[in-house]
């Protein structure tokens, strides 16, 4: 275990988020670091897919194991979840881009 130096502003952000989510400052910081790592390793995954990966990891922990970094790197999103998302859109509907919201 080591010490990570962060800015006072980031420390306040971690403290506030951790308090709101019933996590310690260290647990919240570790959670955000894990999300960042997984986002960089899997830019094709959205937040819901990363959350499912974290739940899968938690289930492994509760059953005596922990997913290794290799398993996290090799994880792929469930293709069925993307199909379900596509089915929800109305036929012929067009996705809005960020520019259309402005």
One Martini backbone bead per residue (centre of mass of N, CA, C, O) as a GRO file, in nm:
protein
  102
    1UNK     BB    1   0.100   0.034   0.019
    2UNK     BB    2   0.027   0.375  -0.058
    3UNK     BB    3   0.080   0.711  -0.153
    4UNK     BB    4  -0.152   0.958  -0.273
    5UNK     BB    5  -0.139   1.259  -0.436
    6UNK     BB    6  -0.378   1.520  -0.400
    7UNK     BB    7  -0.583   1.754  -0.427
    8UNK     BB    8  -0.792   1.932  -0.236
    9UNK     BB    9  -1.033   1.922  -0.429
   10UNK     BB   10  -1.034   1.614  -0.472
   11UNK     BB   11  -1.067   1.542  -0.177
   12UNK     BB   12  -1.343   1.676  -0.147
   13UNK     BB   13  -1.486   1.510  -0.365
   14UNK     BB   14  -1.438   1.233  -0.232
   15UNK     BB   15  -1.572   1.293   0.038
   16UNK     BB   16  -1.856   1.362  -0.070
   17UNK     BB   17  -1.909   1.105  -0.236
   18UNK     BB   18  -1.857   0.902  -0.009
   19UNK     BB   19  -2.076   1.002   0.180
   20UNK     BB   20  -2.319   0.965  -0.019
   21UNK     BB   21  -2.214   0.638  -0.065
   22UNK     BB   22  -2.096   0.503   0.193
   23UNK     BB   23  -1.783   0.582   0.178
   24UNK     BB   24  -1.479   0.601   0.201
   25UNK     BB   25  -1.229   0.777   0.085
   26UNK     BB   26  -1.065   0.533  -0.016
   27UNK     BB   27  -1.299   0.380  -0.156
   28UNK     BB   28  -1.371   0.607  -0.356
   29UNK     BB   29  -1.098   0.636  -0.492
   30UNK     BB   30  -1.078   0.341  -0.585
   31UNK     BB   31  -1.332   0.341  -0.756
   32UNK     BB   32  -1.242   0.566  -0.954
   33UNK     BB   33  -0.987   0.421  -1.049
   34UNK     BB   34  -1.127   0.174  -1.164
   35UNK     BB   35  -1.305   0.319  -1.368
   36UNK     BB   36  -1.071   0.447  -1.523
   37UNK     BB   37  -0.925   0.190  -1.603
   38UNK     BB   38  -1.165   0.054  -1.753
   39UNK     BB   39  -1.210   0.286  -1.956
   40UNK     BB   40  -0.927   0.260  -2.089
   41UNK     BB   41  -0.940  -0.052  -2.156
   42UNK     BB   42  -1.274   0.007  -2.241
   43UNK     BB   43  -1.398   0.229  -2.460
   44UNK     BB   44  -1.655   0.047  -2.562
   45UNK     BB   45  -1.764   0.085  -2.282
   46UNK     BB   46  -2.009   0.148  -2.074
   47UNK     BB   47  -2.127   0.209  -1.766
   48UNK     BB   48  -2.305  -0.046  -1.746
   49UNK     BB   49  -2.085  -0.252  -1.824
   50UNK     BB   50  -1.891  -0.181  -1.595
   51UNK     BB   51  -2.086  -0.245  -1.367
   52UNK     BB   52  -2.115  -0.545  -1.435
   53UNK     BB   53  -1.818  -0.609  -1.392
   54UNK     BB   54  -1.815  -0.529  -1.089
   55UNK     BB   55  -2.026  -0.733  -1.001
   56UNK     BB   56  -1.873  -0.982  -1.091
   57UNK     BB   57  -1.637  -0.930  -0.901
   58UNK     BB   58  -1.798  -0.939  -0.637
   59UNK     BB   59  -1.898  -1.228  -0.670
   60UNK     BB   60  -1.618  -1.355  -0.669
   61UNK     BB   61  -1.541  -1.261  -0.384
   62UNK     BB   62  -1.785  -1.406  -0.235
   63UNK     BB   63  -1.662  -1.692  -0.378
   64UNK     BB   64  -1.327  -1.671  -0.323
   65UNK     BB   65  -1.265  -1.455  -0.545
   66UNK     BB   66  -1.064  -1.271  -0.791
   67UNK     BB   67  -1.025  -1.070  -1.035
   68UNK     BB   68  -0.801  -1.023  -1.256
   69UNK     BB   69  -0.647  -0.812  -1.460
   70UNK     BB   70  -0.677  -1.002  -1.701
   71UNK     BB   71  -0.988  -1.035  -1.679
   72UNK     BB   72  -1.048  -0.732  -1.710
   73UNK     BB   73  -0.915  -0.698  -1.988
   74UNK     BB   74  -1.082  -0.949  -2.129
   75UNK     BB   75  -1.333  -0.816  -2.102
   76UNK     BB   76  -1.667  -0.822  -2.233
   77UNK     BB   77  -1.934  -0.724  -2.359
   78UNK     BB   78  -2.266  -0.785  -2.387
   79UNK     BB   79  -2.424  -0.818  -2.687
   80UNK     BB   80  -2.722  -0.827  -2.589
   81UNK     BB   81  -2.733  -0.538  -2.465
   82UNK     BB   82  -2.714  -0.386  -2.737
   83UNK     BB   83  -2.969  -0.503  -2.867
   84UNK     BB   84  -3.172  -0.397  -2.658
   85UNK     BB   85  -3.109  -0.100  -2.706
   86UNK     BB   86  -3.191  -0.095  -3.007
   87UNK     BB   87  -3.492  -0.194  -2.965
   88UNK     BB   88  -3.600   0.065  -2.809
   89UNK     BB   89  -3.595   0.203  -3.056
   90UNK     BB   90  -3.751   0.344  -3.288
   91UNK     BB   91  -3.839   0.303  -3.588
   92UNK     BB   92  -3.628   0.525  -3.761
   93UNK     BB   93  -3.468   0.633  -3.547
   94UNK     BB   94  -3.259   0.896  -3.437
   95UNK     BB   95  -2.972   0.982  -3.313
   96UNK     BB   96  -2.844   1.205  -3.101
   97UNK     BB   97  -2.635   1.456  -3.086
   98UNK     BB   98  -2.470   1.691  -2.909
   99UNK     BB   99  -2.558   1.931  -3.098
  100UNK     BB  100  -2.878   1.891  -3.061
  101UNK     BB  101  -2.877   1.988  -2.747
  102UNK     BB  102  -2.782   2.301  -2.779
   0.00000   0.00000   0.00000
